Amino acid sequence: MRGEELVATPRAAEVTPTEAAVLLLGMSRPRVRKLMDRGLLEFRKVGTHHRVRVSSIRAFLDNERPRRREALADLAAVQNELGLTE
């Protein structure tokens, strides 16, 4: 992972959606909330505040990476079929 920041946290650590978005997922806070609302990213509520376990973020990324790779491979195949590659 070139050019990306490495963040070391204890496995049981919890972060806010904003911290998860900026530090660990590289997504906007609204995007993280959508993932939470859709059940794709586990969280718990502390009063009115949301907390996301770092282990839940890791699990999400482990599931998401292969899906993204497959989507990119599909896109590359379509580009090749259409002669859009250089």
TORZA-454086 format. One record per atom (N, C-alpha, C, CB): residue in one letter; y, z, x. Coordinates in pm, whole numbers, plus 50000, padded with zeros to 5 digits. Each point is the difference from the previous one (the first is absolute). Glycine has a CB too. Layout:
# residues N
aYZX
...
END
This chain:
# residues 86
m498835000050084
m501175000049916
m501245000050089
m498765012149816
r501714976450219
r501174999050085
r501275002549921
r498794983750144
g502125023649920
g501295002349939
g500015009849885
g500534977550069
e498355029049905
e499955009649891
e499965014150057
e498834983449853
e501705025950071
e500045013950042
e498665006749968
e502515000749964
l497005007250129
l498775007649980
l500395014149957
l498734986150171
v500725018549717
v500315013249948
v498715008049995
v501964991149865
a497985020050207
a498825008750000
a500255011649905
a499434993650239
t499645008449665
t500135010849904
t498645006349977
t501974988749890
p497995024250074
p498725006149965
p499404993249877
p500775022050098
r497924977549894
r499314993149891
r500385005549863
r498114995450157
a502105017649831
a500305006149871
a501504999749968
a498005014650029
a502804979650059
a501444999849979
a500364992149875
a500355001950247
e500745002249690
e500524992949885
e501424995550030
e498555013549843
v501814975250098
v501344994650020
v500584996349864
v499394991550231
t501925006749766
t500644995349878
t499814984849992
t501715019050005
p498474975249877
p499894985449990
p500974992750093
p499275002949763
t501925002650257
t500964993750089
t499484999950143
t501875007249850
e497595004250195
e499435000750135
e498814990650012
e500765023850022
a498414975949875
a498854991050002
a500454985650011
a498695016349863
a502334980350062
a500494986349998
a500554995950135
a500525002549759
v500345005650296
v500714996350122
v499115001350123
v502135007249894
l497225004050121
l499285002950124
l498614993950007
l501295020850012
l498004979249879
l498584996850007
l499604986749936
l499635024250001
l501074971849895
l499594987949929
l500914988050026
l499045014849827
g502154987750220
g500924989050022
g500414993149871
g498984996850222
m501115010949670
m500354994749868
m501225007549947
m497594993749953
s503005000949944
s501115007049935
s499455011749918
s501364978649993
r499505031249980
r499595011449919
r499584995549859
r501555014750132
p499194976049803
p499544995649868
p498614993550003
p502384996749939
r497324996150167
r498674993750013
r498925010850010
r501034979950115
v499245030749962
v499055011150012
v499805006649865
v500685003850240
r500404998349685
r499875006049867
r499164991349907
r502235011050031
k497924975749979
k499184991049918
k498535001550036
k501914983949983
l497795017350146
l498615002050042
l499465013049944
l500444987150210
m500395023449791
m499595012949945
m499784998949850
m501285011850182
d499664981949748
d499904998749854
d498794991849958
d502485001749987
r497134988650093
r498844991549969
r498685006350044
r501484980150024
g498585031650039
g498795006750044
g499434994650129
g499555004549765
l501234987550307
l499524994250126
l500245009250119
l500434977549906
l500455032450076
l500315009650105
l499975013849938
l501424983250130
e497635025149915
e499855013349942
e501185008950037
e497514997550011
f502875011249895
f501095009450024
f499805012249912
f501584981250059
r499235029049965
r500025011649912
r501455003849978
r497725008150082
k502524999149811
k501365004249969
k500155014850033
k500204982549819
v500935020750242
v500395013850026
v501295001949922
v498895001250235
g501005004849647
g501155000449910
g500294985849954
g500965020550116
t500244974949913
t500364986249964
t499904990650119
t501505009049823
h498094996250290
h499934992150123
h498594994650024
h501855013850096
h498084974649962
h498724993750033
h499685002550147
h500364982249823
r498365019950205
r499525001550136
r498794991050019
r500855023950013
v499124969350100
v498914990850032
v499345005050128
v501174980349888
r497525021450108
r499285004150121
r499954988350098
r498625016549868
v501524986750258
v499904989850104
v498624993449994
v501645012650146
s497344995249823
s498654994349990
s499914989849886
s499055021450093
s501714980749799
s500044990249891
s500684987150044
s500055018849834
i500984982650248
i500684988150052
i499064992350092
i502235011749984
r497054995550100
r499044993450089
r498934992749920
r500415017650174
a499094988849720
a498974993749916
a500564987549933
a498935022449961
f502314978449990
f500634988249938
f500094988750100
f501305014849846
l499174988250275
l500144989650103
l498644994150039
l502065011550085
d496934996949924
d498664995150034
d499484990249894
d499545021650120
n500804980849754
n499594991049891
n500904987749991
n499115019749877
e502154981950157
e500994989349983
e499914989450110
e501495016449887
r498264987750235
r500004990550112
r499024988449981
r500645019050147
p498114983549816
p499074988749980
p500474990649888
p498135014650080
r502444990949815
r500504991949889
r501144991050047
r499335017949837
r501564987550245
r501114992050053
r499504989150093
r501505019949981
r497534983450102
r499444989950091
r499374988549922
r499575017950171
e499714985549723
e499364989849917
e501064991249932
e498035015349962
a503044990849989
a501074992449936
a500664990550099
a500385018949839
l499844985850284
l500594991350103
l499074988650037
l501275019650088
a497444983249919
a499034989550030
a499984989549889
a498605016550130
d501474988149744
d500054990749887
d501264991450005
d498685016449862
l502444989850171
l501264992650011
l499934989650111
l501235020049914
a498194983750199
a499864990650112
a499114988349960
a500315018950164
a498634983849760
a499114989349956
a500734990249908
a498045015750020
v502774989649890
v500774991449910
v501004991650079
v499735016949814
q500924989350283
q500954992650084
q499314988750075
q501375020850026
n497444982050025
n499234989650070
n499644988649906
n499095017350156
e500464986149724
e499624989849902
e501194991149962
e498245015549912
l502944990450084
l501204992549962
l500684993550119
l500295015749811
g499174986650308
g500594994150121
g501335006150037
g498834979349945
l501355033450024
l501275006650028
l500035007350133
l500285002549757
t498664996750320
t499985006650131
t500634990950103
t497935012949939
e502624993350162
e500654992250106
e499054996750111
e502155010649945
END
